[in-house]
Amino acid sequence: MTFSRWLALCGMLWWTAAGQAASLYVPVGDGRLRSDLQLLIDGGVLDLAVLAWPLPRSDVERALAAAQAPEDSPYGEVLARVRAAVTGNASSRGARLTGGHPGLLRDFETAGREDGNLSLWASVGAERWSATGVLGGVTDPDSGDDTHHPVRLDDSELTLRAGNWLLGPNLMDRWWGPGQQSSLILSNNARPIPAL
């Protein structure tokens, strides 16, 4: 697929995505959601493994269905916030512009990898599939090779659900292991690896 066709497809998805279902994954870059999930797990309210991100949305929904916090518990508000973020109508399209010199190490929410970043994203889907197109442009790209492309498709995915499996090609950030600032196993310090 040529670049102009991919750009047209991303633009079409972006404009038509309002009101559609979100991705089959819980996004990697939502630091508040990650902290809330960890708080509920540490408090014994949720039974969920959060050491490998992105998390399948269905796993989080299943854990939330079984979770109950007593009314006098300090976890009630956090549980309600997590339920709203996971099962509510998440933003299915948007844009983000970041600037400034990026830090040497990235944390869970770091937005940009270069001095200037512009990202447009759209997510559409249903119960058995989802597609997220992210079109990013960077200033002065430093990709470590001779091509130095200023346009990137990082965090894009096409996913099909087959039983308990999520299958599809993607360029999503991965995070394996504990920690908020970095991980010794796999983090988002480097750009995403194309995966199937």
CORFEN-V537254 format. One record per backbone hydrogen bond with DSSP energy under -1.0 kcal/mol. NH is the residue of the N-H (numbers start at 1). CO is the residue of the C=O. E is the energy in kcal/mol with one decimal. If there is no record, write none. Layout:
<<NH:CO:E> <NH:CO:E>>
This chain:
<<6:2:-2.3> <7:3:-2.8> <8:4:-2.1> <9:5:-2.5> <10:6:-2.6> <11:7:-2.4> <12:8:-2.4> <13:9:-2.6> <14:10:-2.6> <15:11:-2.1> <16:12:-1.9> <20:17:-2.2> <26:55:-3.2> <31:29:-1.3> <34:30:-2.1> <35:31:-2.5> <36:32:-2.7> <37:33:-2.7> <38:34:-2.3> <39:35:-2.3> <40:36:-2.3> <41:37:-2.2> <42:38:-2.7> <43:39:-1.8> <44:41:-1.4> <45:40:-2.3> <46:40:-1.4> <53:175:-2.8> <57:24:-3.3> <60:56:-1.5> <61:57:-2.6> <62:58:-2.2> <63:59:-2.0> <64:60:-2.4> <65:61:-2.0> <66:62:-1.1> <73:70:-1.9> <76:73:-1.1> <79:75:-2.8> <80:76:-2.1> <81:77:-2.1> <82:78:-2.3> <83:79:-2.5> <84:80:-2.1> <85:81:-2.0> <86:82:-2.3> <87:83:-2.6> <88:84:-1.1> <90:88:-1.4> <94:121:-2.2> <96:119:-2.3> <98:117:-2.6> <100:115:-1.7> <108:180:-1.6> <117:98:-2.6> <118:137:-2.6> <119:96:-2.7> <120:135:-2.3> <121:94:-2.5> <122:133:-1.8> <123:92:-3.4> <124:131:-2.6> <126:129:-2.7> <130:159:-2.3> <131:124:-2.9> <132:157:-2.9> <133:122:-2.4> <135:120:-2.8> <136:152:-3.1> <137:118:-3.0> <138:150:-2.5> <139:116:-2.0> <152:136:-3.2> <155:171:-4.1> <156:153:-1.5> <157:132:-2.5> <158:169:-2.0> <159:130:-3.1> <160:167:-3.2> <161:128:-3.1> <162:165:-2.4> <165:162:-1.8> <167:160:-3.0> <170:195:-2.3> <171:156:-3.0> <175:53:-2.0> <176:186:-2.7> <177:51:-3.4> <186:176:-1.3> <195:170:-2.6>>
